[in-house]
């Protein structure tokens, strides 16, 4: 491997370029017409415009991306997260062009992308799954028939996608039928397939995931788990590692279960096994995310491992040094800084950034693509950057995070910085006793929850 094409934009593109350079590899950036002034375009050794503003005509345009790889002579492609990162067809095309896809094989991506098939694999690995439909649902008649065999509340999920898109809670048959078309349409737009499935809804669980690492030679390891329950519209905004509020025995079981599931998938590269954990610490497999996650930095901070760099090394065929991942120390939190308005139903915000102040200091890390005068466009994800704060103890991490968030000052677009400050001051968050309903409950109470 000598030259990597980065099939993405924003802060993850910058991370990949930096990691590749540390390994002595050349990099190729791709960009849409509006993104010509983006930092990843300047930082890469080469850059190619692949289309107009619309993602389907640029960052999701397979012929243009493969064409850029051929022209530049790139022998590997890193998809980052989002866009084509879990597209098995894209990985298969790369394999057919003798281009190394930096991620799991296309066959694994295909299985992991089918959420119902993934549940079957997890069951074969000994994991518990929530009751639900065994086949994908594509019509209201099928929906009504399948619902007869399950108990409300139920949740609609996209059969061939993740990231919270297409998910809707239904407490009764009327809500189920009313939500079906909207969920199906959202899944069709996001993943190209509107098929859904039904699953029993678990009341106020924790969302906990385990970061697994596997090489191409059958070796598996992990760098602990992450707590990802602070979500809006089923999309995470705060993550932390290690997960608070669970016993050490459950922590150990989750980590071991994740490794068994990864083995059953015959997985290689980085991946994340996601679970729901109830009040009694029963845990249920949700899905396998076959890519690097947005929240991977908190795992990097407690392990000291550059996961992006590690992923590239694994793609080069290197052996996994499992013993490197056993020493996990400290506590780390990540705050997704989004260009959105929490006071207006989290509507995305676009405009030109007027940069006033950014956080820094010991234990404070900022992964971002923004700069003074940068344009935030409405065509792409609203993520401006990720503030990662790390200290020896969780309490110290929260204290440090408050100081860092106060120093994050930008104008020109609305952000969720103030919301983060409100959330981490809440009693439930500070004690670690919170679930996936935490943010929704906070918004309903308009910030009046008791503080510590």
Buried (B, 14 or more C-beta within 10 A) or exposed (E): BEBBBBBBBBBBBBBBBBBBBEEEBBBBBBBBEBBEEBBBBEBBBBBBBBBBBEBEBBBBBBEBBBBBBEEBEBBBBBBBBBBBBBBBBBBBBBBEEEBBBBBBBBBBBBBBBBBBBBBBBBBEBEBEBBEBBEEBBBEEEBBBEBBEEBEBBBBBBBBBBBBBBBBBBBEEBEBBBEBBEEBBEBBBEBBEBBBBBBBBBBEEBBBBBBBBBBBBEEBBBBBBBBBBBBBBEBBBBBBBBBBBBBEEEBBEBBBEBBBBBBBBBBBBBBBBBBBBBBEEBEBBBBBBBBBBBBBBBBBBBBBEBBBBBBBBBBBBEEEBBBEBBEEBEBBBBBBBBBBBBBEEEBEBBBBEBEBEEBBEEEBBBBBBBBEEEBBBBEBBBBBBBBBBBBBEEBEBBBBBBEEBBEBBBBEBBBBBBBBBBBBBBBEBBBEBEBBBBBBEBBBEEEEEBEEE
